[in-house]
Amino acid sequence: MARSRDHQPPADFVAHGQWPLVTLVPDAPLTARFGAAFALNLYTAMTGQGLSDRALAKRAGFSHTTVGRIARGEVLPDLGTIARLEVALQADLYPFGLRATFDPSAAAGAPDEPVPPSA
């Protein structure tokens, strides 16, 4: 059975750039946009603290392959993984403000294009 677009890895929707410093294709689903923003926040926190995948994994209590797959946009992290990464890094990684850039209808499967900020 084919996966829905919401369950494809975020890195599948890269238009250009090198992960996580990328631009996604215009019709990338919400999950890909949040996954890309999360991966960028993770990358920023890890490089800011000089941590490798292995060092962060040891702090967070799971495998370095899990960290690497999230950081490369190969998977979307679950809530427990997000919590463990945020505590291990002592940093906010979830892209909370991103939701404000989308029309609420995007959550129901309508086109997932960001809404321009109001003036």
WOMOTA-V783683 format. One record per backbone hydrogen bond with DSSP energy under -1.0 kcal/mol. CO is the residue of the C=O (numbers start at 1). NH is the residue of the N-H. If there is no record, write none. Layout:
# WOMOTA-V783683
{{CO | NH} {CO | NH}}
This chain:
# WOMOTA-V783683
{{4 | 7} {5 | 8} {9 | 12} {10 | 13} {11 | 14} {13 | 25} {16 | 23} {18 | 21} {20 | 22} {23 | 15} {23 | 16} {25 | 28} {29 | 33} {30 | 34} {31 | 35} {32 | 36} {33 | 37} {34 | 38} {35 | 39} {36 | 40} {37 | 41} {38 | 42} {39 | 43} {40 | 44} {41 | 45} {42 | 46} {43 | 47} {44 | 48} {45 | 49} {46 | 51} {52 | 56} {53 | 57} {54 | 58} {55 | 59} {56 | 60} {57 | 61} {57 | 62} {63 | 67} {64 | 68} {65 | 69} {66 | 70} {67 | 71} {68 | 72} {69 | 74} {70 | 73} {73 | 11} {78 | 82} {79 | 83} {80 | 84} {81 | 85} {82 | 86} {83 | 87} {84 | 88} {85 | 89} {86 | 90} {86 | 91} {94 | 96} {95 | 98} {97 | 100} {98 | 101} {99 | 102} {101 | 115} {103 | 106} {104 | 107} {105 | 108} {105 | 110} {106 | 109}}
